């Protein structure tokens, strides 16, 4: 079954699915029965094509490939920043080595002229 992102609260199989980030308790009263039911605040729901076909607003299909882990954007940003720092450090080290080589070559040229 494809996964859908929940954009508005909906109930399925005695579970209330609420959008990710919405502060909801672990239990909420059922709209149909009035008894307490569990709440899934993951922001995702699995629906068959038939179940999804009746939905007009509020749910969008999620990417069906490899899921992005929680905090994936932050991890990618941190990794990119670390790689940029490593590249800058490497470039600075190469420049310092080249400057040292130029200074050595100039010193050798001066010594050779004497």
mmCIF file of the C-alpha atoms, coordinates in Angstrom:
data_MODEL
# 
_entry.id   MODEL 
# 
loop_
_atom_site.group_PDB 
_atom_site.id 
_atom_site.type_symbol 
_atom_site.label_atom_id 
_atom_site.label_alt_id 
_atom_site.label_comp_id 
_atom_site.label_asym_id 
_atom_site.label_entity_id 
_atom_site.label_seq_id 
_atom_site.pdbx_PDB_ins_code 
_atom_site.Cartn_x 
_atom_site.Cartn_y 
_atom_site.Cartn_z 
_atom_site.occupancy 
_atom_site.B_iso_or_equiv 
_atom_site.pdbx_formal_charge 
_atom_site.auth_seq_id 
_atom_site.auth_comp_id 
_atom_site.auth_asym_id 
_atom_site.auth_atom_id 
_atom_site.pdbx_PDB_model_num 
ATOM 1   C CA . UNK A 1 1   ? 0.000   0.000  0.000  1.00 0.00 ? 1   UNK A CA 1 
ATOM 2   C CA . UNK A 1 2   ? 1.304   3.466  -0.799 1.00 0.00 ? 2   UNK A CA 1 
ATOM 3   C CA . UNK A 1 3   ? 2.028   5.848  2.048  1.00 0.00 ? 3   UNK A CA 1 
ATOM 4   C CA . UNK A 1 4   ? 0.348   9.238  2.180  1.00 0.00 ? 4   UNK A CA 1 
ATOM 5   C CA . UNK A 1 5   ? 1.241   12.336 4.126  1.00 0.00 ? 5   UNK A CA 1 
ATOM 6   C CA . UNK A 1 6   ? -1.532  13.333 6.508  1.00 0.00 ? 6   UNK A CA 1 
ATOM 7   C CA . UNK A 1 7   ? -2.323  17.033 6.273  1.00 0.00 ? 7   UNK A CA 1 
ATOM 8   C CA . UNK A 1 8   ? -5.541  16.932 8.296  1.00 0.00 ? 8   UNK A CA 1 
ATOM 9   C CA . UNK A 1 9   ? -6.572  14.524 11.081 1.00 0.00 ? 9   UNK A CA 1 
ATOM 10  C CA . UNK A 1 10  ? -8.314  11.373 9.904  1.00 0.00 ? 10  UNK A CA 1 
ATOM 11  C CA . UNK A 1 11  ? -9.452  8.164  11.548 1.00 0.00 ? 11  UNK A CA 1 
ATOM 12  C CA . UNK A 1 12  ? -8.875  4.680  10.146 1.00 0.00 ? 12  UNK A CA 1 
ATOM 13  C CA . UNK A 1 13  ? -9.248  1.320  11.864 1.00 0.00 ? 13  UNK A CA 1 
ATOM 14  C CA . UNK A 1 14  ? -9.752  2.933  15.285 1.00 0.00 ? 14  UNK A CA 1 
ATOM 15  C CA . UNK A 1 15  ? -6.541  4.955  14.998 1.00 0.00 ? 15  UNK A CA 1 
ATOM 16  C CA . UNK A 1 16  ? -6.495  8.734  14.652 1.00 0.00 ? 16  UNK A CA 1 
ATOM 17  C CA . UNK A 1 17  ? -3.808  9.860  12.202 1.00 0.00 ? 17  UNK A CA 1 
ATOM 18  C CA . UNK A 1 18  ? -2.722  13.467 12.726 1.00 0.00 ? 18  UNK A CA 1 
ATOM 19  C CA . UNK A 1 19  ? -0.242  15.630 10.798 1.00 0.00 ? 19  UNK A CA 1 
ATOM 20  C CA . UNK A 1 20  ? 3.388   15.466 11.881 1.00 0.00 ? 20  UNK A CA 1 
ATOM 21  C CA . UNK A 1 21  ? 4.254   18.153 14.409 1.00 0.00 ? 21  UNK A CA 1 
ATOM 22  C CA . UNK A 1 22  ? 0.705   18.540 15.722 1.00 0.00 ? 22  UNK A CA 1 
ATOM 23  C CA . UNK A 1 23  ? 0.680   18.308 19.488 1.00 0.00 ? 23  UNK A CA 1 
ATOM 24  C CA . UNK A 1 24  ? -1.737  15.501 20.245 1.00 0.00 ? 24  UNK A CA 1 
ATOM 25  C CA . UNK A 1 25  ? -2.097  13.233 23.227 1.00 0.00 ? 25  UNK A CA 1 
ATOM 26  C CA . UNK A 1 26  ? -1.622  9.490  22.976 1.00 0.00 ? 26  UNK A CA 1 
ATOM 27  C CA . UNK A 1 27  ? -5.387  9.008  23.084 1.00 0.00 ? 27  UNK A CA 1 
ATOM 28  C CA . UNK A 1 28  ? -8.289  10.986 21.640 1.00 0.00 ? 28  UNK A CA 1 
ATOM 29  C CA . UNK A 1 29  ? -12.034 10.391 21.647 1.00 0.00 ? 29  UNK A CA 1 
ATOM 30  C CA . UNK A 1 30  ? -13.309 8.626  18.548 1.00 0.00 ? 30  UNK A CA 1 
ATOM 31  C CA . UNK A 1 31  ? -15.543 10.654 16.249 1.00 0.00 ? 31  UNK A CA 1 
ATOM 32  C CA . UNK A 1 32  ? -17.749 7.624  15.567 1.00 0.00 ? 32  UNK A CA 1 
ATOM 33  C CA . UNK A 1 33  ? -17.916 5.779  18.875 1.00 0.00 ? 33  UNK A CA 1 
ATOM 34  C CA . UNK A 1 34  ? -17.021 8.372  21.497 1.00 0.00 ? 34  UNK A CA 1 
ATOM 35  C CA . UNK A 1 35  ? -14.526 5.999  23.144 1.00 0.00 ? 35  UNK A CA 1 
ATOM 36  C CA . UNK A 1 36  ? -10.811 6.702  23.420 1.00 0.00 ? 36  UNK A CA 1 
ATOM 37  C CA . UNK A 1 37  ? -8.637  5.607  20.493 1.00 0.00 ? 37  UNK A CA 1 
ATOM 38  C CA . UNK A 1 38  ? -4.893  5.706  19.928 1.00 0.00 ? 38  UNK A CA 1 
ATOM 39  C CA . UNK A 1 39  ? -3.223  8.505  17.979 1.00 0.00 ? 39  UNK A CA 1 
ATOM 40  C CA . UNK A 1 40  ? -0.504  8.140  15.358 1.00 0.00 ? 40  UNK A CA 1 
ATOM 41  C CA . UNK A 1 41  ? 1.410   11.434 15.056 1.00 0.00 ? 41  UNK A CA 1 
ATOM 42  C CA . UNK A 1 42  ? 3.931   10.161 12.485 1.00 0.00 ? 42  UNK A CA 1 
ATOM 43  C CA . UNK A 1 43  ? 2.168   12.160 9.788  1.00 0.00 ? 43  UNK A CA 1 
ATOM 44  C CA . UNK A 1 44  ? 1.932   9.142  7.475  1.00 0.00 ? 44  UNK A CA 1 
ATOM 45  C CA . UNK A 1 45  ? -0.849  6.705  6.670  1.00 0.00 ? 45  UNK A CA 1 
ATOM 46  C CA . UNK A 1 46  ? -0.939  3.668  4.394  1.00 0.00 ? 46  UNK A CA 1 
ATOM 47  C CA . UNK A 1 47  ? -4.001  3.544  2.168  1.00 0.00 ? 47  UNK A CA 1 
ATOM 48  C CA . UNK A 1 48  ? -5.093  1.328  -0.681 1.00 0.00 ? 48  UNK A CA 1 
ATOM 49  C CA . UNK A 1 49  ? -5.820  2.989  -4.004 1.00 0.00 ? 49  UNK A CA 1 
ATOM 50  C CA . UNK A 1 50  ? -9.546  2.554  -3.302 1.00 0.00 ? 50  UNK A CA 1 
ATOM 51  C CA . UNK A 1 51  ? -9.317  4.273  0.090  1.00 0.00 ? 51  UNK A CA 1 
ATOM 52  C CA . UNK A 1 52  ? -7.206  7.082  -1.325 1.00 0.00 ? 52  UNK A CA 1 
ATOM 53  C CA . UNK A 1 53  ? -9.509  7.651  -4.289 1.00 0.00 ? 53  UNK A CA 1 
ATOM 54  C CA . UNK A 1 54  ? -12.264 9.110  -2.082 1.00 0.00 ? 54  UNK A CA 1 
ATOM 55  C CA . UNK A 1 55  ? -9.903  11.680 -0.570 1.00 0.00 ? 55  UNK A CA 1 
ATOM 56  C CA . UNK A 1 56  ? -9.981  15.008 -2.341 1.00 0.00 ? 56  UNK A CA 1 
ATOM 57  C CA . UNK A 1 57  ? -7.990  17.307 -0.032 1.00 0.00 ? 57  UNK A CA 1 
ATOM 58  C CA . UNK A 1 58  ? -5.524  16.834 2.772  1.00 0.00 ? 58  UNK A CA 1 
ATOM 59  C CA . UNK A 1 59  ? -3.360  13.903 1.719  1.00 0.00 ? 59  UNK A CA 1 
ATOM 60  C CA . UNK A 1 60  ? -0.536  13.703 -0.797 1.00 0.00 ? 60  UNK A CA 1 
ATOM 61  C CA . UNK A 1 61  ? 1.454   10.615 -1.831 1.00 0.00 ? 61  UNK A CA 1 
ATOM 62  C CA . UNK A 1 62  ? 4.883   10.393 -0.256 1.00 0.00 ? 62  UNK A CA 1 
ATOM 63  C CA . UNK A 1 63  ? 8.070   9.547  -2.131 1.00 0.00 ? 63  UNK A CA 1 
ATOM 64  C CA . UNK A 1 64  ? 7.994   5.764  -2.507 1.00 0.00 ? 64  UNK A CA 1 
ATOM 65  C CA . UNK A 1 65  ? 11.760  5.252  -2.806 1.00 0.00 ? 65  UNK A CA 1 
ATOM 66  C CA . UNK A 1 66  ? 14.193  5.175  0.091  1.00 0.00 ? 66  UNK A CA 1 
ATOM 67  C CA . UNK A 1 67  ? 12.636  7.251  2.888  1.00 0.00 ? 67  UNK A CA 1 
ATOM 68  C CA . UNK A 1 68  ? 14.428  10.316 4.140  1.00 0.00 ? 68  UNK A CA 1 
ATOM 69  C CA . UNK A 1 69  ? 15.450  9.668  7.762  1.00 0.00 ? 69  UNK A CA 1 
ATOM 70  C CA . UNK A 1 70  ? 14.292  11.972 10.522 1.00 0.00 ? 70  UNK A CA 1 
ATOM 71  C CA . UNK A 1 71  ? 16.454  15.080 10.400 1.00 0.00 ? 71  UNK A CA 1 
ATOM 72  C CA . UNK A 1 72  ? 17.807  14.101 6.983  1.00 0.00 ? 72  UNK A CA 1 
ATOM 73  C CA . UNK A 1 73  ? 18.013  17.689 5.768  1.00 0.00 ? 73  UNK A CA 1 
ATOM 74  C CA . UNK A 1 74  ? 20.051  18.727 8.811  1.00 0.00 ? 74  UNK A CA 1 
ATOM 75  C CA . UNK A 1 75  ? 22.365  15.736 8.385  1.00 0.00 ? 75  UNK A CA 1 
ATOM 76  C CA . UNK A 1 76  ? 22.927  16.573 4.703  1.00 0.00 ? 76  UNK A CA 1 
ATOM 77  C CA . UNK A 1 77  ? 23.605  20.231 5.555  1.00 0.00 ? 77  UNK A CA 1 
ATOM 78  C CA . UNK A 1 78  ? 26.075  19.249 8.289  1.00 0.00 ? 78  UNK A CA 1 
ATOM 79  C CA . UNK A 1 79  ? 27.814  16.788 5.953  1.00 0.00 ? 79  UNK A CA 1 
ATOM 80  C CA . UNK A 1 80  ? 28.066  19.414 3.191  1.00 0.00 ? 80  UNK A CA 1 
ATOM 81  C CA . UNK A 1 81  ? 29.488  21.937 5.682  1.00 0.00 ? 81  UNK A CA 1 
ATOM 82  C CA . UNK A 1 82  ? 32.079  19.393 6.919  1.00 0.00 ? 82  UNK A CA 1 
ATOM 83  C CA . UNK A 1 83  ? 33.098  18.532 3.353  1.00 0.00 ? 83  UNK A CA 1 
ATOM 84  C CA . UNK A 1 84  ? 33.467  22.244 2.526  1.00 0.00 ? 84  UNK A CA 1 
ATOM 85  C CA . UNK A 1 85  ? 35.655  22.725 5.620  1.00 0.00 ? 85  UNK A CA 1 
ATOM 86  C CA . UNK A 1 86  ? 37.802  19.716 4.659  1.00 0.00 ? 86  UNK A CA 1 
ATOM 87  C CA . UNK A 1 87  ? 38.190  21.049 1.116  1.00 0.00 ? 87  UNK A CA 1 
ATOM 88  C CA . UNK A 1 88  ? 39.151  24.504 2.444  1.00 0.00 ? 88  UNK A CA 1 
ATOM 89  C CA . UNK A 1 89  ? 41.700  22.961 4.852  1.00 0.00 ? 89  UNK A CA 1 
ATOM 90  C CA . UNK A 1 90  ? 43.176  20.842 2.056  1.00 0.00 ? 90  UNK A CA 1 
ATOM 91  C CA . UNK A 1 91  ? 43.383  23.857 -0.280 1.00 0.00 ? 91  UNK A CA 1 
ATOM 92  C CA . UNK A 1 92  ? 45.106  25.917 2.445  1.00 0.00 ? 92  UNK A CA 1 
ATOM 93  C CA . UNK A 1 93  ? 47.599  23.100 3.094  1.00 0.00 ? 93  UNK A CA 1 
ATOM 94  C CA . UNK A 1 94  ? 48.372  22.760 -0.623 1.00 0.00 ? 94  UNK A CA 1 
ATOM 95  C CA . UNK A 1 95  ? 48.834  26.534 -0.954 1.00 0.00 ? 95  UNK A CA 1 
ATOM 96  C CA . UNK A 1 96  ? 51.195  26.580 2.071  1.00 0.00 ? 96  UNK A CA 1 
ATOM 97  C CA . UNK A 1 97  ? 53.174  23.686 0.569  1.00 0.00 ? 97  UNK A CA 1 
ATOM 98  C CA . UNK A 1 98  ? 53.406  25.472 -2.783 1.00 0.00 ? 98  UNK A CA 1 
ATOM 99  C CA . UNK A 1 99  ? 54.498  28.736 -1.086 1.00 0.00 ? 99  UNK A CA 1 
ATOM 100 C CA . UNK A 1 100 ? 57.189  26.788 0.798  1.00 0.00 ? 100 UNK A CA 1 
ATOM 101 C CA . UNK A 1 101 ? 58.338  25.209 -2.461 1.00 0.00 ? 101 UNK A CA 1 
ATOM 102 C CA . UNK A 1 102 ? 58.534  28.622 -4.184 1.00 0.00 ? 102 UNK A CA 1 
ATOM 103 C CA . UNK A 1 103 ? 60.510  30.041 -1.246 1.00 0.00 ? 103 UNK A CA 1 
ATOM 104 C CA . UNK A 1 104 ? 62.874  27.034 -1.325 1.00 0.00 ? 104 UNK A CA 1 
ATOM 105 C CA . UNK A 1 105 ? 63.386  27.400 -5.075 1.00 0.00 ? 105 UNK A CA 1 
ATOM 106 C CA . UNK A 1 106 ? 64.059  31.141 -4.712 1.00 0.00 ? 106 UNK A CA 1 
ATOM 107 C CA . UNK A 1 107 ? 66.554  30.498 -1.876 1.00 0.00 ? 107 UNK A CA 1 
ATOM 108 C CA . UNK A 1 108 ? 68.299  27.841 -3.955 1.00 0.00 ? 108 UNK A CA 1 
ATOM 109 C CA . UNK A 1 109 ? 68.489  30.223 -6.941 1.00 0.00 ? 109 UNK A CA 1 
ATOM 110 C CA . UNK A 1 110 ? 70.036  32.947 -4.751 1.00 0.00 ? 110 UNK A CA 1 
ATOM 111 C CA . UNK A 1 111 ? 72.515  30.478 -3.245 1.00 0.00 ? 111 UNK A CA 1 
ATOM 112 C CA . UNK A 1 112 ? 73.454  29.216 -6.735 1.00 0.00 ? 112 UNK A CA 1 
ATOM 113 C CA . UNK A 1 113 ? 74.285  32.757 -7.954 1.00 0.00 ? 113 UNK A CA 1 
ATOM 114 C CA . UNK A 1 114 ? 76.851  33.323 -5.189 1.00 0.00 ? 114 UNK A CA 1 
# 
